[in-house]
Each structure stands twice: as C-alpha cells, then as structure tokens.
Amino acid sequence: MKDTTKFVGADRGREPARYWGAIENSPEALRKLMGKLGEPEELLVCYEAGPTGHVIQRQLQKVGILCMLLRL
C-alpha cells in the first residue's frame, strides 16, 4: 500500500479543481481532511482506484460519505 494519497477538490459549479495536497494513507488522516471539507452528507467523493484498491472508498463509506469509484 502507498504511504500517501493525493487529493484534488472542486466545488459545485464551474470553478477549476484545486490540489489539496498529499495526506498520510490512514483512516485518521482521511477523516481529518474530509472534516475540513464539510459535513459527510454534503460531500461527494470520486476516487480513482489504484494500488490501494477500494480501501479509501470503504473508509469514506464508514463515516457516511458518498464515494464513487472511477476506473480510468
């Protein structure tokens, strides 16, 4: 498993996405970042499955955040 995960975020509308940075690949770091972005019921996360498989998707779903898996 990778040590870090990179995040890019976009608000609703047509504003360009922005890079949020890399975080430690842990449930705690993921919860902390999501907490900065908003309430779980307000967030929609799209996740590109990579070397971590579906781990991030499952972690987000556990805290009530909708996460769609992308396969590019």
PDB file of N, CA, C and O in Angstrom:
ATOM      1  N   MET A   1       0.853  -1.179   0.000  1.00  0.00           N
ATOM      2  CA  MET A   1       0.000   0.000   0.000  1.00  0.00           C
ATOM      3  C   MET A   1       0.892   1.234   0.000  1.00  0.00           C
ATOM      4  O   MET A   1       1.946   1.257   0.636  1.00  0.00           O
ATOM      5  N   LYS A   2       0.456   2.246  -0.716  1.00  0.00           N
ATOM      6  CA  LYS A   2       1.195   3.508  -0.767  1.00  0.00           C
ATOM      7  C   LYS A   2       1.160   4.199   0.595  1.00  0.00           C
ATOM      8  O   LYS A   2       0.222   4.013   1.370  1.00  0.00           O
ATOM      9  N   ASP A   3       2.192   5.001   0.881  1.00  0.00           N
ATOM     10  CA  ASP A   3       2.268   5.726   2.152  1.00  0.00           C
ATOM     11  C   ASP A   3       1.393   6.965   2.171  1.00  0.00           C
ATOM     12  O   ASP A   3       0.930   7.382   3.232  1.00  0.00           O
ATOM     13  N   THR A   4       1.159   7.566   0.991  1.00  0.00           N
ATOM     14  CA  THR A   4       0.369   8.795   0.921  1.00  0.00           C
ATOM     15  C   THR A   4      -0.684   8.684  -0.184  1.00  0.00           C
ATOM     16  O   THR A   4      -0.603   7.837  -1.073  1.00  0.00           O
ATOM     17  N   THR A   5      -1.664   9.563  -0.092  1.00  0.00           N
ATOM     18  CA  THR A   5      -2.720   9.675  -1.090  1.00  0.00           C
ATOM     19  C   THR A   5      -2.872  11.144  -1.442  1.00  0.00           C
ATOM     20  O   THR A   5      -2.883  11.994  -0.551  1.00  0.00           O
ATOM     21  N   LYS A   6      -2.990  11.457  -2.731  1.00  0.00           N
ATOM     22  CA  LYS A   6      -3.146  12.844  -3.181  1.00  0.00           C
ATOM     23  C   LYS A   6      -4.617  13.154  -3.396  1.00  0.00           C
ATOM     24  O   LYS A   6      -5.389  12.295  -3.823  1.00  0.00           O
ATOM     25  N   PHE A   7      -5.007  14.414  -3.091  1.00  0.00           N
ATOM     26  CA  PHE A   7      -6.396  14.831  -3.236  1.00  0.00           C
ATOM     27  C   PHE A   7      -6.504  16.104  -4.047  1.00  0.00           C
ATOM     28  O   PHE A   7      -5.733  17.048  -3.877  1.00  0.00           O
ATOM     29  N   VAL A   8      -7.498  16.102  -4.944  1.00  0.00           N
ATOM     30  CA  VAL A   8      -7.874  17.269  -5.723  1.00  0.00           C
ATOM     31  C   VAL A   8      -9.352  17.489  -5.456  1.00  0.00           C
ATOM     32  O   VAL A   8     -10.128  16.534  -5.440  1.00  0.00           O
ATOM     33  N   GLY A   9      -9.751  18.740  -5.245  1.00  0.00           N
ATOM     34  CA  GLY A   9     -11.144  19.010  -4.930  1.00  0.00           C
ATOM     35  C   GLY A   9     -11.726  20.101  -5.803  1.00  0.00           C
ATOM     36  O   GLY A   9     -11.019  20.992  -6.274  1.00  0.00           O
ATOM     37  N   ALA A  10     -13.024  20.013  -6.008  1.00  0.00           N
ATOM     38  CA  ALA A  10     -13.737  21.036  -6.764  1.00  0.00           C
ATOM     39  C   ALA A  10     -15.068  21.304  -6.087  1.00  0.00           C
ATOM     40  O   ALA A  10     -15.733  20.385  -5.610  1.00  0.00           O
ATOM     41  N   ASP A  11     -15.447  22.560  -6.051  1.00  0.00           N
ATOM     42  CA  ASP A  11     -16.752  22.940  -5.543  1.00  0.00           C
ATOM     43  C   ASP A  11     -17.759  22.814  -6.679  1.00  0.00           C
ATOM     44  O   ASP A  11     -17.382  22.683  -7.843  1.00  0.00           O
ATOM     45  N   ARG A  12     -19.034  22.854  -6.333  1.00  0.00           N
ATOM     46  CA  ARG A  12     -20.066  22.822  -7.371  1.00  0.00           C
ATOM     47  C   ARG A  12     -19.922  24.029  -8.267  1.00  0.00           C
ATOM     48  O   ARG A  12     -19.488  25.096  -7.833  1.00  0.00           O
ATOM     49  N   GLY A  13     -20.286  23.854  -9.503  1.00  0.00           N
ATOM     50  CA  GLY A  13     -20.184  24.951 -10.461  1.00  0.00           C
ATOM     51  C   GLY A  13     -19.043  24.712 -11.422  1.00  0.00           C
ATOM     52  O   GLY A  13     -18.645  23.574 -11.674  1.00  0.00           O
ATOM     53  N   ARG A  14     -18.530  25.788 -11.948  1.00  0.00           N
ATOM     54  CA  ARG A  14     -17.522  25.669 -12.993  1.00  0.00           C
ATOM     55  C   ARG A  14     -16.141  26.136 -12.566  1.00  0.00           C
ATOM     56  O   ARG A  14     -15.272  26.353 -13.410  1.00  0.00           O
ATOM     57  N   GLU A  15     -15.931  26.292 -11.280  1.00  0.00           N
ATOM     58  CA  GLU A  15     -14.601  26.680 -10.810  1.00  0.00           C
ATOM     59  C   GLU A  15     -13.629  25.524 -11.037  1.00  0.00           C
ATOM     60  O   GLU A  15     -14.011  24.359 -10.918  1.00  0.00           O
ATOM     61  N   PRO A  16     -12.385  25.839 -11.361  1.00  0.00           N
ATOM     62  CA  PRO A  16     -11.415  24.753 -11.576  1.00  0.00           C
ATOM     63  C   PRO A  16     -11.131  23.993 -10.278  1.00  0.00           C
ATOM     64  O   PRO A  16     -11.218  24.539  -9.179  1.00  0.00           O
ATOM     65  N   ALA A  17     -10.796  22.740 -10.445  1.00  0.00           N
ATOM     66  CA  ALA A  17     -10.398  21.925  -9.293  1.00  0.00           C
ATOM     67  C   ALA A  17      -9.079  22.453  -8.743  1.00  0.00           C
ATOM     68  O   ALA A  17      -8.301  23.082  -9.460  1.00  0.00           O
ATOM     69  N   ARG A  18      -8.837  22.190  -7.462  1.00  0.00           N
ATOM     70  CA  ARG A  18      -7.577  22.616  -6.859  1.00  0.00           C
ATOM     71  C   ARG A  18      -6.958  21.449  -6.098  1.00  0.00           C
ATOM     72  O   ARG A  18      -7.657  20.586  -5.566  1.00  0.00           O
ATOM     73  N   TYR A  19      -5.660  21.448  -6.064  1.00  0.00           N
ATOM     74  CA  TYR A  19      -4.898  20.391  -5.401  1.00  0.00           C
ATOM     75  C   TYR A  19      -4.891  20.651  -3.902  1.00  0.00           C
ATOM     76  O   TYR A  19      -4.481  21.724  -3.458  1.00  0.00           O
ATOM     77  N   TRP A  20      -5.344  19.676  -3.118  1.00  0.00           N
ATOM     78  CA  TRP A  20      -5.387  19.814  -1.656  1.00  0.00           C
ATOM     79  C   TRP A  20      -4.118  19.299  -1.007  1.00  0.00           C
ATOM     80  O   TRP A  20      -3.858  19.583   0.163  1.00  0.00           O
ATOM     81  N   GLY A  21      -3.332  18.552  -1.747  1.00  0.00           N
ATOM     82  CA  GLY A  21      -2.087  18.028  -1.202  1.00  0.00           C
ATOM     83  C   GLY A  21      -2.154  16.530  -0.976  1.00  0.00           C
ATOM     84  O   GLY A  21      -3.141  15.868  -1.298  1.00  0.00           O
ATOM     85  N   ALA A  22      -1.080  16.022  -0.416  1.00  0.00           N
ATOM     86  CA  ALA A  22      -0.975  14.602  -0.111  1.00  0.00           C
ATOM     87  C   ALA A  22      -1.144  14.421   1.389  1.00  0.00           C
ATOM     88  O   ALA A  22      -0.648  15.219   2.184  1.00  0.00           O
ATOM     89  N   ILE A  23      -1.848  13.367   1.763  1.00  0.00           N
ATOM     90  CA  ILE A  23      -2.018  13.049   3.173  1.00  0.00           C
ATOM     91  C   ILE A  23      -1.496  11.640   3.418  1.00  0.00           C
ATOM     92  O   ILE A  23      -1.370  10.838   2.492  1.00  0.00           O
ATOM     93  N   GLU A  24      -1.200  11.356   4.661  1.00  0.00           N
ATOM     94  CA  GLU A  24      -0.822  10.006   5.058  1.00  0.00           C
ATOM     95  C   GLU A  24      -1.970   9.074   4.697  1.00  0.00           C
ATOM     96  O   GLU A  24      -3.137   9.432   4.861  1.00  0.00           O
ATOM     97  N   ASN A  25      -1.656   7.920   4.223  1.00  0.00           N
ATOM     98  CA  ASN A  25      -2.680   6.954   3.826  1.00  0.00           C
ATOM     99  C   ASN A  25      -3.167   6.211   5.069  1.00  0.00           C
ATOM    100  O   ASN A  25      -2.796   5.061   5.308  1.00  0.00           O
ATOM    101  N   SER A  26      -4.003   6.889   5.853  1.00  0.00           N
ATOM    102  CA  SER A  26      -4.560   6.294   7.070  1.00  0.00           C
ATOM    103  C   SER A  26      -6.000   6.768   7.237  1.00  0.00           C
ATOM    104  O   SER A  26      -6.355   7.842   6.750  1.00  0.00           O
ATOM    105  N   PRO A  27      -6.832   5.987   7.917  1.00  0.00           N
ATOM    106  CA  PRO A  27      -8.215   6.407   8.150  1.00  0.00           C
ATOM    107  C   PRO A  27      -8.294   7.729   8.916  1.00  0.00           C
ATOM    108  O   PRO A  27      -9.166   8.551   8.634  1.00  0.00           O
ATOM    109  N   GLU A  28      -7.407   7.943   9.867  1.00  0.00           N
ATOM    110  CA  GLU A  28      -7.425   9.169  10.665  1.00  0.00           C
ATOM    111  C   GLU A  28      -7.143  10.401   9.805  1.00  0.00           C
ATOM    112  O   GLU A  28      -7.839  11.410   9.920  1.00  0.00           O
ATOM    113  N   ALA A  29      -6.130  10.323   8.950  1.00  0.00           N
ATOM    114  CA  ALA A  29      -5.791  11.456   8.078  1.00  0.00           C
ATOM    115  C   ALA A  29      -6.919  11.736   7.094  1.00  0.00           C
ATOM    116  O   ALA A  29      -7.215  12.894   6.800  1.00  0.00           O
ATOM    117  N   LEU A  30      -7.545  10.683   6.586  1.00  0.00           N
ATOM    118  CA  LEU A  30      -8.654  10.850   5.645  1.00  0.00           C
ATOM    119  C   LEU A  30      -9.839  11.529   6.330  1.00  0.00           C
ATOM    120  O   LEU A  30     -10.432  12.450   5.770  1.00  0.00           O
ATOM    121  N   ARG A  31     -10.188  11.079   7.542  1.00  0.00           N
ATOM    122  CA  ARG A  31     -11.290  11.713   8.287  1.00  0.00           C
ATOM    123  C   ARG A  31     -10.998  13.178   8.572  1.00  0.00           C
ATOM    124  O   ARG A  31     -11.893  14.018   8.483  1.00  0.00           O
ATOM    125  N   LYS A  32      -9.754  13.490   8.914  1.00  0.00           N
ATOM    126  CA  LYS A  32      -9.373  14.878   9.213  1.00  0.00           C
ATOM    127  C   LYS A  32      -9.564  15.765   7.980  1.00  0.00           C
ATOM    128  O   LYS A  32     -10.131  16.853   8.080  1.00  0.00           O
ATOM    129  N   LEU A  33      -9.092  15.304   6.817  1.00  0.00           N
ATOM    130  CA  LEU A  33      -9.248  16.085   5.589  1.00  0.00           C
ATOM    131  C   LEU A  33     -10.717  16.256   5.237  1.00  0.00           C
ATOM    132  O   LEU A  33     -11.145  17.363   4.908  1.00  0.00           O
ATOM    133  N   MET A  34     -11.490  15.194   5.298  1.00  0.00           N
ATOM    134  CA  MET A  34     -12.912  15.284   4.959  1.00  0.00           C
ATOM    135  C   MET A  34     -13.627  16.237   5.917  1.00  0.00           C
ATOM    136  O   MET A  34     -14.540  16.952   5.504  1.00  0.00           O
ATOM    137  N   GLY A  35     -13.227  16.255   7.181  1.00  0.00           N
ATOM    138  CA  GLY A  35     -13.817  17.171   8.153  1.00  0.00           C
ATOM    139  C   GLY A  35     -13.595  18.625   7.791  1.00  0.00           C
ATOM    140  O   GLY A  35     -14.433  19.477   8.084  1.00  0.00           O
ATOM    141  N   LYS A  36     -12.458  18.915   7.148  1.00  0.00           N
ATOM    142  CA  LYS A  36     -12.169  20.283   6.698  1.00  0.00           C
ATOM    143  C   LYS A  36     -13.047  20.680   5.515  1.00  0.00           C
ATOM    144  O   LYS A  36     -13.314  21.863   5.308  1.00  0.00           O
ATOM    145  N   LEU A  37     -13.493  19.701   4.745  1.00  0.00           N
ATOM    146  CA  LEU A  37     -14.230  19.973   3.518  1.00  0.00           C
ATOM    147  C   LEU A  37     -15.729  20.149   3.723  1.00  0.00           C
ATOM    148  O   LEU A  37     -16.392  20.806   2.920  1.00  0.00           O
ATOM    149  N   GLY A  38     -16.270  19.566   4.793  1.00  0.00           N
ATOM    150  CA  GLY A  38     -17.699  19.712   5.028  1.00  0.00           C
ATOM    151  C   GLY A  38     -18.275  18.544   5.789  1.00  0.00           C
ATOM    152  O   GLY A  38     -17.560  17.632   6.204  1.00  0.00           O
ATOM    153  N   GLU A  39     -19.571  18.587   5.964  1.00  0.00           N
ATOM    154  CA  GLU A  39     -20.290  17.518   6.644  1.00  0.00           C
ATOM    155  C   GLU A  39     -20.412  16.308   5.709  1.00  0.00           C
ATOM    156  O   GLU A  39     -20.536  16.478   4.496  1.00  0.00           O
ATOM    157  N   PRO A  40     -20.377  15.102   6.255  1.00  0.00           N
ATOM    158  CA  PRO A  40     -20.434  13.907   5.400  1.00  0.00           C
ATOM    159  C   PRO A  40     -21.580  13.902   4.396  1.00  0.00           C
ATOM    160  O   PRO A  40     -21.397  13.496   3.249  1.00  0.00           O
ATOM    161  N   GLU A  41     -22.766  14.353   4.821  1.00  0.00           N
ATOM    162  CA  GLU A  41     -23.918  14.315   3.912  1.00  0.00           C
ATOM    163  C   GLU A  41     -23.831  15.366   2.806  1.00  0.00           C
ATOM    164  O   GLU A  41     -24.619  15.322   1.862  1.00  0.00           O
ATOM    165  N   GLU A  42     -22.891  16.309   2.902  1.00  0.00           N
ATOM    166  CA  GLU A  42     -22.717  17.349   1.883  1.00  0.00           C
ATOM    167  C   GLU A  42     -21.650  16.988   0.858  1.00  0.00           C
ATOM    168  O   GLU A  42     -21.533  17.658  -0.168  1.00  0.00           O
ATOM    169  N   LEU A  43     -20.873  15.943   1.116  1.00  0.00           N
ATOM    170  CA  LEU A  43     -19.728  15.619   0.270  1.00  0.00           C
ATOM    171  C   LEU A  43     -20.036  14.506  -0.710  1.00  0.00           C
ATOM    172  O   LEU A  43     -20.795  13.584  -0.412  1.00  0.00           O
ATOM    173  N   LEU A  44     -19.440  14.608  -1.877  1.00  0.00           N
ATOM    174  CA  LEU A  44     -19.430  13.540  -2.872  1.00  0.00           C
ATOM    175  C   LEU A  44     -17.981  13.389  -3.301  1.00  0.00           C
ATOM    176  O   LEU A  44     -17.373  14.338  -3.797  1.00  0.00           O
ATOM    177  N   VAL A  45     -17.440  12.226  -3.116  1.00  0.00           N
ATOM    178  CA  VAL A  45     -16.041  11.970  -3.443  1.00  0.00           C
ATOM    179  C   VAL A  45     -15.978  11.003  -4.607  1.00  0.00           C
ATOM    180  O   VAL A  45     -16.690   9.999  -4.629  1.00  0.00           O
ATOM    181  N   CYS A  46     -15.130  11.302  -5.570  1.00  0.00           N
ATOM    182  CA  CYS A  46     -14.832  10.381  -6.669  1.00  0.00           C
ATOM    183  C   CYS A  46     -13.401   9.921  -6.464  1.00  0.00           C
ATOM    184  O   CYS A  46     -12.496  10.729  -6.254  1.00  0.00           O
ATOM    185  N   TYR A  47     -13.216   8.650  -6.525  1.00  0.00           N
ATOM    186  CA  TYR A  47     -11.925   8.052  -6.191  1.00  0.00           C
ATOM    187  C   TYR A  47     -11.446   7.180  -7.334  1.00  0.00           C
ATOM    188  O   TYR A  47     -12.165   6.291  -7.788  1.00  0.00           O
ATOM    189  N   GLU A  48     -10.223   7.436  -7.803  1.00  0.00           N
ATOM    190  CA  GLU A  48      -9.630   6.607  -8.840  1.00  0.00           C
ATOM    191  C   GLU A  48      -8.932   5.433  -8.177  1.00  0.00           C
ATOM    192  O   GLU A  48      -7.926   5.608  -7.490  1.00  0.00           O
ATOM    193  N   ALA A  49      -9.458   4.255  -8.380  1.00  0.00           N
ATOM    194  CA  ALA A  49      -8.862   3.065  -7.777  1.00  0.00           C
ATOM    195  C   ALA A  49      -7.449   2.874  -8.324  1.00  0.00           C
ATOM    196  O   ALA A  49      -7.208   2.964  -9.528  1.00  0.00           O
ATOM    197  N   GLY A  50      -6.554   2.618  -7.430  1.00  0.00           N
ATOM    198  CA  GLY A  50      -5.163   2.393  -7.805  1.00  0.00           C
ATOM    199  C   GLY A  50      -4.572   1.307  -6.929  1.00  0.00           C
ATOM    200  O   GLY A  50      -5.219   0.294  -6.664  1.00  0.00           O
ATOM    201  N   PRO A  51      -3.351   1.513  -6.482  1.00  0.00           N
ATOM    202  CA  PRO A  51      -2.681   0.469  -5.706  1.00  0.00           C
ATOM    203  C   PRO A  51      -3.325   0.178  -4.356  1.00  0.00           C
ATOM    204  O   PRO A  51      -3.045  -0.860  -3.757  1.00  0.00           O
ATOM    205  N   THR A  52      -4.175   1.065  -3.869  1.00  0.00           N
ATOM    206  CA  THR A  52      -4.836   0.812  -2.584  1.00  0.00           C
ATOM    207  C   THR A  52      -6.182   0.129  -2.761  1.00  0.00           C
ATOM    208  O   THR A  52      -6.891  -0.094  -1.780  1.00  0.00           O
ATOM    209  N   GLY A  53      -6.548  -0.209  -3.993  1.00  0.00           N
ATOM    210  CA  GLY A  53      -7.803  -0.906  -4.225  1.00  0.00           C
ATOM    211  C   GLY A  53      -8.996  -0.079  -3.807  1.00  0.00           C
ATOM    212  O   GLY A  53      -9.096   1.094  -4.169  1.00  0.00           O
ATOM    213  N   HIS A  54      -9.905  -0.673  -3.049  1.00  0.00           N
ATOM    214  CA  HIS A  54     -11.123   0.000  -2.614  1.00  0.00           C
ATOM    215  C   HIS A  54     -11.039   0.466  -1.171  1.00  0.00           C
ATOM    216  O   HIS A  54     -12.065   0.796  -0.576  1.00  0.00           O
ATOM    217  N   VAL A  55      -9.862   0.503  -0.600  1.00  0.00           N
ATOM    218  CA  VAL A  55      -9.694   0.851   0.816  1.00  0.00           C
ATOM    219  C   VAL A  55     -10.268   2.229   1.124  1.00  0.00           C
ATOM    220  O   VAL A  55     -11.027   2.380   2.081  1.00  0.00           O
ATOM    221  N   ILE A  56      -9.920   3.223   0.336  1.00  0.00           N
ATOM    222  CA  ILE A  56     -10.389   4.591   0.595  1.00  0.00           C
ATOM    223  C   ILE A  56     -11.904   4.661   0.459  1.00  0.00           C
ATOM    224  O   ILE A  56     -12.561   5.308   1.275  1.00  0.00           O
ATOM    225  N   GLN A  57     -12.462   4.022  -0.533  1.00  0.00           N
ATOM    226  CA  GLN A  57     -13.913   4.017  -0.695  1.00  0.00           C
ATOM    227  C   GLN A  57     -14.592   3.449   0.549  1.00  0.00           C
ATOM    228  O   GLN A  57     -15.563   4.025   1.038  1.00  0.00           O
ATOM    229  N   ARG A  58     -14.098   2.339   1.060  1.00  0.00           N
ATOM    230  CA  ARG A  58     -14.699   1.734   2.250  1.00  0.00           C
ATOM    231  C   ARG A  58     -14.542   2.629   3.479  1.00  0.00           C
ATOM    232  O   ARG A  58     -15.459   2.720   4.296  1.00  0.00           O
ATOM    233  N   GLN A  59     -13.400   3.286   3.618  1.00  0.00           N
ATOM    234  CA  GLN A  59     -13.186   4.182   4.756  1.00  0.00           C
ATOM    235  C   GLN A  59     -14.165   5.349   4.721  1.00  0.00           C
ATOM    236  O   GLN A  59     -14.716   5.724   5.756  1.00  0.00           O
ATOM    237  N   LEU A  60     -14.388   5.927   3.546  1.00  0.00           N
ATOM    238  CA  LEU A  60     -15.322   7.042   3.414  1.00  0.00           C
ATOM    239  C   LEU A  60     -16.754   6.597   3.687  1.00  0.00           C
ATOM    240  O   LEU A  60     -17.506   7.301   4.362  1.00  0.00           O
ATOM    241  N   GLN A  61     -17.128   5.445   3.172  1.00  0.00           N
ATOM    242  CA  GLN A  61     -18.484   4.957   3.395  1.00  0.00           C
ATOM    243  C   GLN A  61     -18.751   4.699   4.875  1.00  0.00           C
ATOM    244  O   GLN A  61     -19.875   4.885   5.341  1.00  0.00           O
ATOM    245  N   LYS A  62     -17.737   4.275   5.613  1.00  0.00           N
ATOM    246  CA  LYS A  62     -17.908   4.026   7.051  1.00  0.00           C
ATOM    247  C   LYS A  62     -18.292   5.288   7.812  1.00  0.00           C
ATOM    248  O   LYS A  62     -18.977   5.210   8.832  1.00  0.00           O
ATOM    249  N   VAL A  63     -17.856   6.460   7.325  1.00  0.00           N
ATOM    250  CA  VAL A  63     -18.182   7.716   8.010  1.00  0.00           C
ATOM    251  C   VAL A  63     -19.317   8.470   7.311  1.00  0.00           C
ATOM    252  O   VAL A  63     -19.547   9.648   7.584  1.00  0.00           O
ATOM    253  N   GLY A  64     -20.031   7.776   6.401  1.00  0.00           N
ATOM    254  CA  GLY A  64     -21.222   8.349   5.792  1.00  0.00           C
ATOM    255  C   GLY A  64     -20.986   9.260   4.601  1.00  0.00           C
ATOM    256  O   GLY A  64     -21.855  10.063   4.262  1.00  0.00           O
ATOM    257  N   ILE A  65     -19.828   9.155   3.956  1.00  0.00           N
ATOM    258  CA  ILE A  65     -19.529   9.989   2.786  1.00  0.00           C
ATOM    259  C   ILE A  65     -19.722   9.154   1.525  1.00  0.00           C
ATOM    260  O   ILE A  65     -19.151   8.073   1.384  1.00  0.00           O
ATOM    261  N   LEU A  66     -20.538   9.677   0.609  1.00  0.00           N
ATOM    262  CA  LEU A  66     -20.772   9.000  -0.663  1.00  0.00           C
ATOM    263  C   LEU A  66     -19.490   9.040  -1.483  1.00  0.00           C
ATOM    264  O   LEU A  66     -18.912  10.107  -1.692  1.00  0.00           O
ATOM    265  N   CYS A  67     -19.050   7.879  -1.945  1.00  0.00           N
ATOM    266  CA  CYS A  67     -17.811   7.794  -2.724  1.00  0.00           C
ATOM    267  C   CYS A  67     -18.047   6.949  -3.954  1.00  0.00           C
ATOM    268  O   CYS A  67     -18.438   5.785  -3.863  1.00  0.00           O
ATOM    269  N   MET A  68     -17.804   7.552  -5.113  1.00  0.00           N
ATOM    270  CA  MET A  68     -17.953   6.855  -6.382  1.00  0.00           C
ATOM    271  C   MET A  68     -16.560   6.417  -6.840  1.00  0.00           C
ATOM    272  O   MET A  68     -15.603   7.188  -6.762  1.00  0.00           O
ATOM    273  N   LEU A  69     -16.458   5.203  -7.307  1.00  0.00           N
ATOM    274  CA  LEU A  69     -15.183   4.668  -7.762  1.00  0.00           C
ATOM    275  C   LEU A  69     -15.034   4.881  -9.261  1.00  0.00           C
ATOM    276  O   LEU A  69     -15.914   4.506 -10.035  1.00  0.00           O
ATOM    277  N   LEU A  70     -13.924   5.480  -9.671  1.00  0.00           N
ATOM    278  CA  LEU A  70     -13.637   5.729 -11.079  1.00  0.00           C
ATOM    279  C   LEU A  70     -12.579   4.741 -11.549  1.00  0.00           C
ATOM    280  O   LEU A  70     -11.640   4.436 -10.814  1.00  0.00           O
ATOM    281  N   ARG A  71     -12.721   4.259 -12.725  1.00  0.00           N
ATOM    282  CA  ARG A  71     -11.708   3.386 -13.311  1.00  0.00           C
ATOM    283  C   ARG A  71     -11.295   4.009 -14.633  1.00  0.00           C
ATOM    284  O   ARG A  71     -12.025   3.967 -15.623  1.00  0.00           O
ATOM    285  N   LEU A  72     -10.115   4.582 -14.620  1.00  0.00           N
ATOM    286  CA  LEU A  72      -9.634   5.291 -15.811  1.00  0.00           C
ATOM    287  C   LEU A  72      -8.662   4.454 -16.599  1.00  0.00           C
ATOM    288  O   LEU A  72      -8.160   4.898 -17.632  1.00  0.00           O
TER     289      LEU A  72
END
